[in-house]
Amino acid sequence: MYKNIVTMEIHKVKDLNLYLKRHKYCFLYIHDSWCSNTTLELDTFFKSKYDLNKIFLKICVSNAQKIIKTLDITMYPIILVYNKDTVISEIYCTQNLINNLEKVYNFLD
């Protein structure tokens, strides 16, 4: 039986580090409350995916200032793609978001 890709909102640096270590690939979505349309679009995209090696984490800027400072985030919304604790791709939340995300997602084994 397949399991949908894990999606979760995180607020603590400790939790972020834990998820980065436990999963091969992490799609880390940095956003804020005004990004609700993009967030919904991404939630829909990841709900249709089935891969235990990949996780979708969401970080709301206004609720996770320590993470934002630790990662040195200067602009958002953005998706940072990690392989363990290394950023391997940045996906900007533009008009072609889902198309660009699909390409990166499918490229990763």
Residue frames as a rotation matrix with the C-alpha (Angstrom) as fourth column:
MET 1
0.580 0.815 0.000 0.00
0.815 -0.580 0.000 0.00
0.000 0.000 -1.000 0.00
TYR 2
-0.320 -0.677 0.663 1.31
0.651 -0.666 -0.365 3.46
0.689 0.314 0.654 -0.91
LYS 3
0.191 0.291 -0.937 1.41
0.896 -0.441 0.046 6.31
-0.400 -0.849 -0.345 1.54
ASN 4
0.827 0.138 0.545 1.02
0.393 -0.835 -0.384 9.97
0.402 0.532 -0.745 0.57
ILE 5
-0.229 -0.944 0.238 4.08
0.503 -0.324 -0.801 12.12
0.833 -0.064 0.550 0.92
VAL 6
0.028 0.179 -0.983 4.40
0.992 -0.129 0.004 13.55
-0.127 -0.975 -0.181 4.41
THR 7
-0.139 -0.042 0.989 3.43
0.316 -0.949 0.004 17.23
0.938 0.314 0.145 4.74
MET 8
0.316 0.159 -0.935 3.91
0.945 0.037 0.326 19.19
0.087 -0.987 -0.138 7.91
GLU 9
0.597 -0.119 0.793 4.19
-0.077 -0.993 -0.091 22.73
0.798 -0.007 -0.602 9.29
ILE 10
0.216 -0.590 -0.778 7.20
0.920 0.391 -0.041 23.16
0.328 -0.707 0.627 11.58
HIS 11
0.881 0.207 0.425 8.17
0.056 -0.938 0.342 25.91
0.469 -0.278 -0.838 14.01
LYS 12
0.776 -0.600 0.197 11.43
-0.330 -0.120 0.936 24.86
-0.538 -0.791 -0.291 15.70
VAL 13
0.193 -0.828 -0.527 15.00
-0.965 -0.064 -0.253 24.55
0.176 0.558 -0.811 14.44
LYS 14
-0.531 -0.378 0.758 15.31
-0.625 0.779 -0.050 21.25
-0.572 -0.501 -0.650 16.32
ASP 15
0.317 0.749 0.583 12.38
-0.004 0.615 -0.788 19.78
-0.949 0.247 0.198 14.38
LEU 16
0.793 -0.090 -0.602 13.77
-0.600 -0.286 -0.748 21.02
-0.105 0.954 -0.280 11.07
ASN 17
-0.213 -0.974 -0.071 17.13
-0.977 0.215 -0.012 19.37
0.027 0.067 -0.997 11.73
LEU 18
-0.362 0.165 0.917 15.43
-0.336 0.895 -0.294 16.12
-0.870 -0.415 -0.268 12.70
TYR 19
0.673 0.709 0.211 13.41
-0.021 0.304 -0.952 15.95
-0.739 0.637 0.220 9.48
LEU 20
0.582 -0.533 -0.614 16.39
-0.810 -0.319 -0.491 16.88
0.066 0.784 -0.618 7.31
LYS 21
-0.473 -0.821 0.320 18.40
-0.852 0.519 0.073 14.01
-0.226 -0.238 -0.945 8.81
ARG 22
-0.314 0.425 0.849 15.62
-0.186 0.849 -0.494 11.41
-0.931 -0.313 -0.187 8.54
HIS 23
0.697 0.650 0.302 14.54
0.213 0.214 -0.953 11.95
-0.685 0.729 0.010 4.94
LYS 24
-0.119 -0.766 0.632 16.57
0.897 0.190 0.399 11.72
-0.426 0.614 0.664 1.77
TYR 25
-0.706 -0.051 0.706 14.84
0.488 -0.758 0.434 14.70
0.513 0.651 0.560 0.16
CYS 26
-0.202 0.619 -0.759 13.04
0.803 -0.339 -0.490 17.57
-0.561 -0.709 -0.428 1.80
PHE 27
-0.309 0.241 0.920 10.99
0.626 -0.677 0.387 20.23
0.716 0.695 0.058 0.05
LEU 28
-0.402 0.038 -0.915 11.05
0.839 -0.384 -0.385 23.14
-0.366 -0.923 0.122 2.47
TYR 29
-0.025 0.540 0.842 8.41
0.728 -0.567 0.386 25.75
0.686 0.622 -0.378 1.65
ILE 30
-0.720 -0.239 -0.652 9.01
0.616 -0.652 -0.442 29.16
-0.319 -0.720 0.617 3.24
HIS 31
-0.318 0.729 0.606 5.83
0.558 -0.373 0.741 31.26
0.767 0.574 -0.288 3.24
ASP 32
-0.978 0.192 -0.083 3.57
-0.032 -0.531 -0.847 33.58
-0.207 -0.825 0.525 5.21
SER 33
-0.350 0.929 0.122 -0.19
0.370 0.257 -0.893 33.96
-0.861 -0.267 -0.434 5.62
TRP 34
0.173 0.429 -0.886 -0.56
-0.585 -0.679 -0.443 36.11
-0.792 0.595 0.134 2.50
CYS 35
-0.662 -0.498 -0.561 0.71
-0.748 0.388 0.538 33.15
-0.050 0.776 -0.629 0.39
SER 36
-0.206 0.627 0.751 -2.48
-0.453 0.620 -0.641 31.11
-0.867 -0.472 0.156 0.91
ASN 37
0.746 0.495 -0.445 -3.15
-0.607 0.231 -0.761 30.51
-0.274 0.838 0.472 -2.81
THR 38
0.042 -0.836 -0.548 0.37
-0.796 0.303 -0.524 29.22
0.604 0.458 -0.653 -3.38
THR 39
-0.669 -0.262 0.696 0.17
-0.699 0.540 -0.469 27.10
-0.253 -0.800 -0.545 -0.22
LEU 40
0.286 0.870 0.402 -3.07
-0.502 0.494 -0.710 25.51
-0.816 0.002 0.578 -1.41
GLU 41
0.696 -0.092 -0.713 -1.55
-0.689 0.194 -0.698 24.81
0.202 0.977 0.072 -4.83
LEU 42
-0.370 -0.919 -0.137 1.48
-0.775 0.387 -0.499 23.13
0.512 -0.078 -0.856 -3.22
ASP 43
-0.430 0.306 0.849 -0.65
-0.649 0.549 -0.527 21.11
-0.628 -0.778 -0.038 -0.79
THR 44
0.672 0.737 -0.075 -2.65
-0.535 0.413 -0.737 19.79
-0.512 0.535 0.672 -3.74
PHE 45
0.365 -0.637 -0.679 0.52
-0.759 0.219 -0.613 18.92
0.539 0.739 -0.403 -5.64
PHE 46
-0.631 -0.753 0.188 2.09
-0.710 0.461 -0.532 16.99
0.314 -0.469 -0.825 -2.76
LYS 47
-0.066 0.688 0.722 -1.13
-0.731 0.459 -0.504 15.18
-0.679 -0.561 0.473 -1.79
SER 48
0.843 0.412 -0.346 -0.97
-0.530 0.523 -0.668 13.36
-0.094 0.746 0.659 -5.11
LYS 49
0.090 -0.916 -0.390 2.61
-0.732 0.205 -0.650 12.15
0.675 0.344 -0.653 -4.55
TYR 50
0.972 0.177 0.154 3.69
-0.235 0.759 0.607 8.83
-0.009 -0.626 0.779 -3.05
ASP 51
0.316 -0.925 -0.212 7.34
0.112 0.258 -0.960 8.68
0.942 0.279 0.185 -2.04
LEU 52
0.901 0.054 -0.430 8.68
0.420 0.144 0.896 7.82
0.110 -0.988 0.108 1.39
ASN 53
-0.072 -0.996 -0.053 12.08
0.997 -0.073 0.005 9.34
-0.009 -0.053 0.999 0.52
LYS 54
-0.664 -0.102 0.740 10.57
0.325 -0.931 0.163 12.80
0.673 0.349 0.652 0.16
ILE 55
-0.142 0.598 -0.789 8.92
0.955 -0.127 -0.269 15.10
-0.261 -0.791 -0.553 2.68
PHE 56
-0.137 0.214 0.967 7.15
0.460 -0.851 0.254 18.44
0.877 0.480 0.018 2.27
LEU 57
-0.230 -0.016 -0.973 7.74
0.951 -0.217 -0.222 20.83
-0.207 -0.976 0.065 5.17
LYS 58
0.311 0.391 0.866 6.15
0.519 -0.833 0.190 24.24
0.796 0.390 -0.462 5.54
ILE 59
-0.414 -0.448 -0.793 7.59
0.896 -0.352 -0.269 27.11
-0.159 -0.822 0.547 7.55
CYS 60
0.620 0.655 0.432 5.47
0.663 -0.732 0.157 30.20
0.419 0.189 -0.888 8.15
VAL 61
-0.262 -0.835 0.484 7.82
0.433 -0.550 -0.714 33.17
0.863 0.022 0.505 8.46
SER 62
-0.058 0.293 0.954 5.74
-0.584 -0.785 0.206 34.93
0.810 -0.546 0.216 11.12
ASN 63
0.855 0.443 0.268 5.61
-0.477 0.474 0.740 31.78
0.201 -0.761 0.617 13.31
ALA 64
0.807 -0.590 0.017 9.19
0.569 0.785 0.245 30.53
-0.158 -0.188 0.969 13.02
GLN 65
0.907 -0.419 0.037 11.61
-0.396 -0.880 -0.262 33.43
0.142 0.223 -0.964 13.29
LYS 66
0.297 -0.841 0.452 14.45
-0.533 0.246 0.809 31.28
-0.792 -0.481 -0.375 14.67
ILE 67
0.258 -0.162 0.952 14.33
0.623 0.781 -0.035 28.98
-0.738 0.603 0.303 11.66
ILE 68
0.906 0.139 0.399 14.21
0.405 -0.557 -0.725 31.94
0.122 0.819 -0.561 9.28
LYS 69
0.727 -0.680 0.088 17.24
-0.672 -0.681 0.289 33.47
-0.137 -0.269 -0.953 10.98
THR 70
0.188 -0.660 0.728 19.13
-0.195 0.701 0.686 30.16
-0.963 -0.270 0.003 11.08
LEU 71
0.256 -0.011 0.967 18.54
0.805 0.556 -0.207 29.55
-0.535 0.831 0.151 7.37
ASP 72
-0.602 -0.480 -0.638 19.27
0.175 -0.859 0.481 33.20
-0.779 0.178 0.601 6.54
ILE 73
-0.137 0.677 0.723 16.05
0.985 0.169 0.029 33.56
-0.103 0.716 -0.690 4.54
THR 74
-0.769 -0.197 -0.608 15.83
0.191 -0.979 0.076 36.98
-0.610 -0.058 0.790 2.90
MET 75
-0.566 0.649 -0.508 12.97
-0.824 -0.439 0.357 36.41
0.009 0.621 0.784 0.45
TYR 76
-0.829 0.426 0.362 9.88
0.327 0.895 -0.303 34.27
-0.453 -0.133 -0.882 0.24
PRO 77
0.683 0.263 0.681 7.78
-0.424 0.902 0.077 32.45
-0.594 -0.341 0.728 -0.79
ILE 78
-0.017 -0.736 -0.677 10.38
-0.942 0.240 -0.237 29.97
0.336 0.633 -0.697 -1.94
ILE 79
0.973 0.194 0.126 10.92
-0.223 0.930 0.292 26.21
-0.061 -0.313 0.948 -1.86
LEU 80
-0.028 -0.999 0.021 14.35
-1.000 0.028 0.003 24.98
-0.004 -0.021 -1.000 -0.81
VAL 81
0.865 0.255 -0.432 15.06
-0.313 0.947 -0.068 21.40
0.392 0.195 0.899 -1.83
TYR 82
0.146 -0.796 0.588 17.41
-0.967 0.009 0.253 19.53
-0.207 -0.606 -0.768 0.48
ASN 83
0.477 -0.176 -0.861 19.32
-0.072 0.969 -0.238 16.29
0.876 0.176 0.450 0.14
LYS 84
0.073 -0.291 -0.954 19.80
0.950 0.311 -0.022 15.55
0.303 -0.905 0.299 3.83
ASP 85
0.403 0.098 -0.910 21.21
0.639 -0.742 0.203 18.87
-0.655 -0.663 -0.362 5.15
THR 86
-0.701 -0.694 -0.166 22.42
0.306 -0.503 0.808 20.33
-0.644 0.516 0.565 1.84
VAL 87
0.326 0.784 -0.529 20.36
-0.241 -0.472 -0.848 22.64
-0.914 0.404 0.035 -0.36
ILE 88
-0.505 -0.498 0.705 20.38
0.497 0.500 0.709 21.21
-0.706 0.709 -0.005 -3.88
SER 89
-0.554 0.358 0.751 17.78
0.689 -0.310 0.656 23.43
0.468 0.881 -0.075 -5.51
GLU 90
-0.704 0.443 -0.555 15.76
0.105 -0.708 -0.698 26.60
-0.703 -0.550 0.452 -5.03
ILE 91
-0.499 0.642 0.582 12.33
0.821 0.136 0.554 26.88
0.277 0.754 -0.595 -6.61
TYR 92
-0.975 0.143 -0.168 10.89
-0.085 -0.946 -0.313 30.36
-0.204 -0.291 0.935 -6.77
CYS 93
-0.331 0.936 0.119 7.14
0.687 0.325 -0.650 30.67
-0.647 -0.133 -0.751 -6.37
THR 94
-0.745 0.036 -0.666 6.40
-0.435 -0.783 0.445 32.27
-0.505 0.622 0.599 -9.73
GLN 95
0.127 0.866 -0.483 3.87
-0.960 -0.016 -0.280 31.63
-0.251 0.499 0.830 -12.47
ASN 96
0.228 -0.108 -0.968 5.55
-0.601 0.767 -0.227 28.37
0.766 0.633 0.110 -13.47
LEU 97
-0.135 -0.335 0.933 5.78
-0.988 0.121 -0.099 27.03
-0.080 -0.935 -0.347 -9.92
ILE 98
0.525 0.418 0.741 4.08
-0.462 0.872 -0.165 23.65
-0.715 -0.256 0.651 -10.37
ASN 99
0.952 -0.224 -0.206 5.83
-0.113 0.370 -0.922 23.01
0.283 0.902 0.327 -13.67
ASN 100
0.099 -0.976 0.196 9.24
-0.667 -0.211 -0.714 23.79
0.738 -0.060 -0.672 -12.16
LEU 101
-0.048 -0.037 0.998 8.45
-0.941 0.338 -0.033 21.80
-0.336 -0.940 -0.051 -9.03
GLU 102
0.861 0.443 0.252 7.36
-0.318 0.853 -0.414 18.79
-0.398 0.276 0.875 -11.08
LYS 103
0.661 -0.685 -0.305 10.67
-0.272 0.160 -0.949 18.82
0.699 0.711 -0.081 -12.98
VAL 104
-0.282 -0.791 0.543 12.74
-0.837 -0.075 -0.543 18.87
0.470 -0.607 -0.641 -9.79
TYR 105
0.184 0.457 0.870 10.52
-0.847 0.523 -0.096 16.33
-0.499 -0.719 0.484 -8.05
ASN 106
0.965 0.263 0.014 10.73
-0.208 0.796 -0.568 13.85
-0.160 0.545 0.823 -10.94
PHE 107
0.413 -0.890 -0.193 14.47
-0.498 -0.044 -0.866 14.33
0.762 0.454 -0.462 -11.35
LEU 108
-0.305 -0.512 0.803 15.14
-0.951 0.127 -0.280 13.13
0.042 -0.850 -0.526 -7.79
ASP 109
-0.491 0.081 -0.868 15.21
-0.237 0.946 0.222 9.35
0.839 0.314 -0.445 -7.40
